[in-house]
Amino acid sequence: MSLDEARQHNWEVYLPEHLSDDQIIEIPCVHCHTTSPKTIAWIRANDRYNCPGCNAQIVVERNALLAGVGLNAD
């Protein structure tokens, strides 16, 4: 899910100004809204996961998410 999509659903997204690879971003499920904590390093290395709330497969829009916090996907 992109940050723009999260904002369209009026979900609050907290993004610290200075992120490191071990810092965590909560990613909300588009189906059940359960959030999943993922580190920046995990987001850089993965593009999908199963939601712990409803087991739906979530596709992480890595480039959009990382760009939204001022980081590159590399």
Contacts in CASP RR format, 6 or more apart in sequence:
PFRMAT RR
TARGET T0000
AUTHOR 0000-0000-0000
METHOD contacts of the structure
MODEL  1
MSLDEARQHNWEVYLPEHLSDDQIIEIPCVHCHTTSPKTIAWIRANDRYN
CPGCNAQIVVERNALLAGVGLNAD
1 27 0 8 1.000
1 28 0 8 1.000
1 30 0 8 1.000
1 58 0 8 1.000
1 59 0 8 1.000
1 60 0 8 1.000
1 61 0 8 1.000
1 65 0 8 1.000
2 61 0 8 1.000
2 64 0 8 1.000
2 65 0 8 1.000
3 13 0 8 1.000
3 64 0 8 1.000
3 65 0 8 1.000
3 68 0 8 1.000
4 64 0 8 1.000
5 30 0 8 1.000
5 61 0 8 1.000
6 13 0 8 1.000
6 28 0 8 1.000
7 13 0 8 1.000
9 28 0 8 1.000
11 28 0 8 1.000
11 33 0 8 1.000
14 26 0 8 1.000
15 25 0 8 1.000
15 68 0 8 1.000
15 69 0 8 1.000
16 23 0 8 1.000
19 25 0 8 1.000
19 40 0 8 1.000
19 69 0 8 1.000
19 70 0 8 1.000
19 71 0 8 1.000
20 40 0 8 1.000
21 39 0 8 1.000
21 40 0 8 1.000
21 41 0 8 1.000
21 44 0 8 1.000
22 39 0 8 1.000
22 40 0 8 1.000
22 41 0 8 1.000
23 39 0 8 1.000
23 40 0 8 1.000
24 37 0 8 1.000
24 38 0 8 1.000
24 39 0 8 1.000
24 40 0 8 1.000
25 37 0 8 1.000
25 38 0 8 1.000
25 39 0 8 1.000
25 40 0 8 1.000
25 43 0 8 1.000
25 65 0 8 1.000
25 69 0 8 1.000
26 35 0 8 1.000
26 36 0 8 1.000
26 37 0 8 1.000
26 38 0 8 1.000
27 35 0 8 1.000
27 36 0 8 1.000
27 37 0 8 1.000
27 38 0 8 1.000
27 58 0 8 1.000
27 60 0 8 1.000
27 65 0 8 1.000
28 34 0 8 1.000
28 35 0 8 1.000
28 36 0 8 1.000
29 35 0 8 1.000
29 36 0 8 1.000
29 51 0 8 1.000
29 53 0 8 1.000
29 54 0 8 1.000
29 56 0 8 1.000
29 58 0 8 1.000
30 56 0 8 1.000
30 58 0 8 1.000
31 51 0 8 1.000
31 54 0 8 1.000
31 56 0 8 1.000
32 51 0 8 1.000
32 53 0 8 1.000
32 54 0 8 1.000
32 56 0 8 1.000
34 51 0 8 1.000
34 52 0 8 1.000
34 53 0 8 1.000
34 54 0 8 1.000
36 49 0 8 1.000
36 51 0 8 1.000
36 52 0 8 1.000
36 58 0 8 1.000
38 46 0 8 1.000
38 49 0 8 1.000
38 60 0 8 1.000
40 66 0 8 1.000
40 71 0 8 1.000
43 60 0 8 1.000
43 62 0 8 1.000
43 65 0 8 1.000
43 66 0 8 1.000
44 62 0 8 1.000
44 66 0 8 1.000
44 73 0 8 1.000
44 74 0 8 1.000
46 60 0 8 1.000
46 62 0 8 1.000
47 59 0 8 1.000
47 60 0 8 1.000
47 62 0 8 1.000
48 57 0 8 1.000
48 58 0 8 1.000
48 59 0 8 1.000
48 60 0 8 1.000
49 57 0 8 1.000
49 58 0 8 1.000
49 60 0 8 1.000
50 56 0 8 1.000
50 57 0 8 1.000
50 58 0 8 1.000
51 57 0 8 1.000
51 58 0 8 1.000
62 73 0 8 1.000
63 73 0 8 1.000
66 72 0 8 1.000
66 73 0 8 1.000
67 73 0 8 1.000
END
